[in-house]
């Protein structure tokens, strides 16, 4: 085993150890008064109950897929290790989300209590909870990758270097389907839960009853806070765990082809894991840079978080320079691909912030339109979301071109594709702290809810509102980062699919399953490829539509429940009777579990069905069409929703009439429309892009054996 390999598991141990330190430090903080503890307990109980119910359903699905993969292995359509690697990918993805959410729900009241001391204290508690999520994701991801690399290296030890690495990477890339499947269920189910509760609470509470967002008289308020944790912490954690693992294994696969016969095959495979390990160290160091004063201004708070994320990026650039010179001395140009990936991540974050923060004109213009009518709020928000796709798409397109050619793609196309993969790894190398700024948001949001429900003094609510508003921007930035990394990762997986076609086809010929090695015609005039492109472009809209409808149906049930309680439980509005929070949580849980099935199955089945009907060329078209359409749609949805949310909050700060005004009502309606876009349908498309690629690779043997076009 190369000594270089141990950097990856060493980084994993460091990440998990520091996450444990931060978690214990947060848990030592005071949770505040008894009413604050009571709210925190209710949110925790609801979140844990939801995840238990979700994991039961996901467990059944995982068992079915495991058996299917096992049957494929016995039929020599897949290697025997893939079914078991599938289970570990799903297990670690779910575990990462569960741990992150567990710390998140325990940190909200602690954030509120810390905000009584100072704004910086509240920021540190919420950010530390987010760091636990980020570090657990990268730590468990590298544990899974390192363990399988070591196992497979021992199994294939008798083969020559190139053949051994082909076997290892071909097997490892397939087990990403476990993480992808878990992420899809977590994101879709959690998104439906959180937005059903949020929309239902807003429509009846804020619009009809005229009570504040987190008023304890609203029966859906606890369900809303639960949803923040199961959707925006556990769901986002599983989503980015998938991106992190998939980008590394895709690049490892591409490296075998890119660096074959150069003498650096092993180092090329290990570089993505080394870069990920270095990124963990950079994220931990940069986390100490996050500090803020007592000014409750978004500019001040954003600057505090930027010190952390930008600092981590600079440190990774330094570490990557020496890593590339050490591991690939004859291919040092690969370093510039890493630079392009990191720079793309920073720029996507900047442009997302530009279009979603109330510090800038786009969101302020949406707020100004609220003086006219809800219709103009919707129109302006749609325009902002659509416009925001332009710079983000240009940035990713530029990253693809620069990473390909700067890494040597002009003379060696394989090396250029490796450059695109390593750019995705570079972008995700700072995930430990980037995800922290995202997971911080739901903790801050819940902290504001705790302050409102326990009637804290105005100074505390002002500070938690500032942290919450910042959380909306960082969440939008995190979604932009997730979308950008998903695009580069999915592109690397499409390239890896081509190489896997050759490797899997040759293995099936050697095993006697196929008579001859099949061909792959990727000519753009191939009608099967073009048919696949159109089907792929349709899938994001189809999946998004299903999720939007699911949110609408679930929200309708919550609206009816809140109205029923206001009508039947006397004394809720004057505070003499307590709402039935548990029933609202139960309704959201059952609705989310039921509604997530159809869109999830569509995403999982499409690559297999297209492969059988149109062949491998049709699958490539499906992946390309889905990537192009899904990337643009995901950016639009995330940024339009984030802009509407912060436009509403900008009005609540006292602009254009403030809370309770007609402008505020229009802003709430805009936010209600944007909620399922940014927190349910949009984020699910990130996973769709990568999941389709993973399913295509895992079921490639089945397609080659049973396609109508063999």
C-alpha positions, 0 to 999 in steps of 0.5 A: 500500500502506497504511503500516500494512501494514508492521507485519506483515512488520516483526514477522515479520522481528523474530521470525525475527531474534530466534529466530536469535539465541536458537538461536545462543546455545543452540548455543554452550552446552556439550553436556556429556560424551561420553555426553551427546552420544551420547544427544543424537545418537541422539535427533536422528537418530531425530527427523530420520529420522521427520520425513523419512519423514513429509514424504515421505508428506505430500508425496504427499498435498499433490501430490494435493490441489494437482492437485485444487484446480487442476482445481477452478480450471480448472472455475471452482469455485475461484480460481487462486491457492488451489492455490499458496497451499495449498502455501505454507501447508503448506510454512511450517507444516512448516518451522516445526515442523522448525526448532523440533524441530531446536533442541529436540533440540539443547538437551536435553543442553545443558539437562542440563549447564546444570542442573549450574550452577543451576536457573535456567541449565537453565530459561533454556536450555530456555525459549530453545529453546521461544522459538525454536519460538514465534517461528518459528511467528509469524514464518513465519505473518506472512511467508506472510500478508504475501506473499499480501496484497501479491500479491493486492492487486497483482492486484486493484488495478483494483477498488474498495476493497470488492470488492478486499478481498472478493477478497483475503480470500476467497482468503486464507481458503482457503489455510489448508487447507494449514496445517491439513492439515500440522498434522493429519498432524504432530499425529496421526502425531507423537502416535501415535509418541510415545505408542506409545513412551511406553506401551510403555516404561512398561509393560515397563520401569517396571511389569514390569522395575521400572526407572526411566522413562529407564533406558538399559537400556530399548530404547524409551527413545530412541524415547520421547525422539524422540517428545517432539520429533516430537509435542510440538514439531513437532506442537504447532508445526504445530497452533498455526501453523494456529490463528494463521494461521486466526484472522487470515484469518478475522477479515480476511474478517469485517471486510469485511462488518462495516466495509463502507461505513464508510471503514475497510475497509482498516484493519479488514482490517489490524488483525489483522495489526497486532495479531499484529505487536505481539504479537511485540514483546510476546513478545520483551520479556516473554521477559526476565522469565522468571527463577527461583532455585534452589528446585526447587519448581513454585510458584517455576518456575510464577511465573517463567513466569507473569511472561513470559506475563502480562507479554506479555498486559499489553503486548499490551493496551497496544499494542492500545489505541493500534492500535484508536484509530489504525486504527478511531477510530469503532469503538474498542469493538472493543478490548474484544473483544481484552481479552476474548480475552486474558483468556479465554486467561489464565483457561483457562491458570489453570484448566488449571493448577488441574486438572493441577498437583500443587500443587493438590488435584485431582491430589493426590486422584488420587495419594491414590487410588493407595493403593487400586488402579489402578481408583480412580486411573482413576475419579478422573482421569476425574472431574477431566478431566470437571470441568475442562471446566466452567470452561473452557467457561464462560470461552469462552462468556463470551468469545464473548458479551462479544466479540460485544456489547462490539464492537457486535454488538447494533446491527451483527451483522457487527461482533459477529462481527468482535469474536469473530474479533479476540478469537481474534487477541487470544488468539493474539497472545502465541503467541510466548511462550505456545508457548515455555512449551509447547515448553519441556516436551519439552526439559526432559523429554529433559533428565531422560532425558539425566541418567538415562541418563548417571548424573548426580549426584542434584542434577542429576536433582532439577533436571531432574525439577523442570523436567520436572514444570513442563513437564507443567503448561505442556504441559497449559496450552498444550493448554488454550490451543490448545483455547480458541483453536481454539474461537474460531477455528473459530467465526469460520470458521463465521461466515466460511463464511456470508459465503463462501457469498454471495461464492463463489455470486455468483462462480459465477453471474458465471462461468456455473457456476450459473444463480442465486445459491443460498440458505442456510437456517440455521433450526434446524428445517431437517432437513439442518442438524440432521442435520449437527449430529449427524454433526458431534458424532459426528466427534470421538469417531470420530476420537479412537477411531481414534487411541486404537486406533492408539496401542494397536496401535503400543504393543503392537508396542513392548511385544513388541519390548522384551520380545524384547530383554530376553529375547534380548539377554543382559546388558541388565539388568546393563548389560553389553550395549546395547539396540537402540534403532534398531529401536524407533524404526523400529517406531514410525516405520512404525506412526505413518505407517501408522496416521495415514492413516485418521483424517486422511482421515476428517477431510478427507473428511467436510465434502465428503461431507456437503456433497454429500449434505446441502448447505451447510446440512448443512455448517454443522450439521456445523461447529457440532456438531463444534465443540461436541462436539470442544471439550469432548472435547479439554479433557477428554482434555488435562486428564485425561491431564495430571492422571494424569501429574502424579499419578504424578510427585507419588508419585515425589517420595516421597508415598504410598510413592514410587517402586517402591511399589504406589501408584506402580504404580497411578499409572503405569497411570493415566499410561499410560491418560492418555498417548494422551488428552493427547498424541495423540487430544485435541490432534488434535481442535483441528485437526479443528475448524479443518480441517473449517471450512477444507475446507468453505470451500475445497470450497464451490464443489464443494458448490454445483455438485454437491450433491443439495440445490442 
